[in-house]
Amino acid sequence: MSNWAIVSEIVLIVVISYVRPLEVVLGTRAVASPHFMIPTFSYYLLDFFRDEVRKMFIRGGTDLSVPGKISYTGWVARNTYW
């Protein structure tokens, strides 16, 4: 879901900033390329790293010893797994 959210936000920024009729109506202007991708990419890397660490804790807090039953024993697995 994070990847879709980031892509949709980038598309929204491009549409608002570069489609001429919306640019005039909303009073926006073109965004310089260094300001366009660098903040978005750094947030993406931070979010990607956080989610990978969360998945590592979920895998560590999952008990599969009983066949046919999954038991979440760790705090992160119990509280952040959907």
C-alpha positions as CSV (number, residue, x, y, z in Angstrom):
1,M,0.0,0.0,0.0
2,S,2.9,2.4,0.7
3,N,4.2,2.1,-2.9
4,W,0.7,2.8,-4.3
5,A,0.4,5.8,-2.0
6,I,3.7,7.3,-3.0
7,V,3.0,6.8,-6.7
8,S,-0.4,8.3,-6.5
9,E,0.9,11.4,-4.6
10,I,3.6,11.9,-7.2
11,V,1.0,11.7,-10.0
12,L,-1.2,14.2,-8.2
13,I,1.7,16.6,-7.8
14,V,2.6,16.3,-11.5
15,V,-1.1,16.9,-12.5
16,I,-1.5,19.9,-10.2
17,S,1.8,21.4,-11.1
18,Y,2.2,20.8,-14.8
19,V,-1.3,20.7,-16.3
20,R,-1.7,24.2,-17.6
21,P,-5.5,24.8,-16.8
22,L,-5.1,23.5,-13.3
23,E,-1.9,25.5,-12.9
24,V,-3.9,28.7,-13.7
25,V,-6.9,27.9,-11.6
26,L,-5.0,26.8,-8.5
27,G,-2.3,29.4,-8.9
28,T,0.6,26.8,-8.9
29,R,3.8,26.7,-10.9
30,A,6.2,24.1,-12.1
31,V,8.3,22.4,-9.3
32,A,12.0,22.4,-9.8
33,S,13.3,18.8,-10.2
34,P,15.6,18.9,-7.1
35,H,12.6,19.8,-5.0
36,F,10.4,17.3,-6.7
37,M,12.1,13.9,-6.1
38,I,14.5,14.3,-3.3
39,P,12.0,14.7,-0.4
40,T,9.8,12.0,-1.8
41,F,12.6,9.5,-2.3
42,S,14.0,10.0,1.2
43,Y,10.6,9.5,2.7
44,Y,10.2,6.4,0.6
45,L,13.5,4.9,1.8
46,L,12.6,5.6,5.5
47,D,9.2,4.0,5.1
48,F,10.6,1.0,3.2
49,F,13.2,0.4,5.9
50,R,10.6,0.8,8.7
51,D,8.3,-1.7,7.1
52,E,11.1,-4.3,6.5
53,V,12.1,-4.1,10.1
54,R,8.4,-4.5,11.2
55,K,8.1,-7.6,9.0
56,M,11.3,-9.0,10.5
57,F,9.8,-8.7,14.0
58,I,6.5,-10.2,12.8
59,R,8.3,-13.3,11.4
60,G,10.2,-13.6,14.7
61,G,7.1,-13.4,16.8
62,T,5.1,-16.0,14.9
63,D,4.8,-19.5,16.4
64,L,4.1,-22.2,13.8
65,S,4.9,-25.2,16.1
66,V,1.2,-26.4,16.1
67,P,0.2,-27.7,12.7
68,G,-2.7,-25.7,11.2
69,K,-2.5,-23.0,13.8
70,I,-0.6,-19.7,13.7
71,S,0.0,-18.1,17.0
72,Y,1.4,-14.5,17.3
73,T,3.6,-14.4,20.4
74,G,5.6,-11.2,19.9
75,W,4.2,-7.7,20.7
76,V,4.9,-6.4,17.2
77,A,3.3,-9.4,15.6
78,R,0.2,-9.1,17.8
79,N,-0.3,-5.4,17.4
80,T,0.9,-4.5,13.9
81,Y,0.0,-7.5,11.7
82,W,-3.2,-6.9,9.8
